Amino acid sequence: MRLTLVAALLLALAGPAPAAAAPVELTLEVRVAESAPGEPVRDAAWLDAQVAEANRLMAPADVHFTARVGPPLPERHARMETRADRDALAALARKPGIRVYVVASLRDVDEPDRMRQGVHWRRRANRAQRCVILSAVAAPSVLAHELGHFFGNPHTQVVDNVMSYEREDPAKMAFDAAQLARIRRGARAAARAARSR
């Protein structure tokens, strides 16, 4: 009984618990390439799964995304083969924001025999112009991985970390505390930049 009274007194002296931070709400400006006129390389359900997984993995950073799908990308952007192809997409990002482009295929520009599921790309002529490019074959966690790069996280070799290529148990995939802190800071900066447009 005495312990309960002491605990109650300590809680009263401490005052109310601090309010939880409101999530940072960010809009992903999405454009999907066409493989032929009127035929997008991926459908809305696939995109919804990518965004849902990014929201799940970044929830501990108090970050939440919604996707706004814009006009389709012309067929000429469907296959990313070179750095110039990627630069052409990044050049479309003329204002602050998070641009996500979905393409049919994405070749590794350093190892041309390999294909990639996604990339965070900065235009070589203007590194402020950047985007996330997702291949149509991307697994559900790829958007989260590339947004991790967008917010400043490098790769890691820690198994089951979102920023790693190593997986033992995909159900345990997560960002670590330092990565979440970078995401939180980057998301707040992105939100401020979006408000200043």
Secondary structure, DSSP 8 states (H G I E B T S, - for coil): -HHHHHHHHHHHHH-S-------EEEEEEEEEBEEETTEESS-HHHHHHHHHHHHHHHGGGTEEEEEEE-S-B-GGGSEE-SHHHHHHHHTT--SSSEEEEEESEEB-SSSTT-B-SEEEEEETTEEEEEEEEEETT--TTHHHHHHHHHTT------TTBTT-S--S-GGG-B--HHHHHHHHHHHHHHHHHHHT-
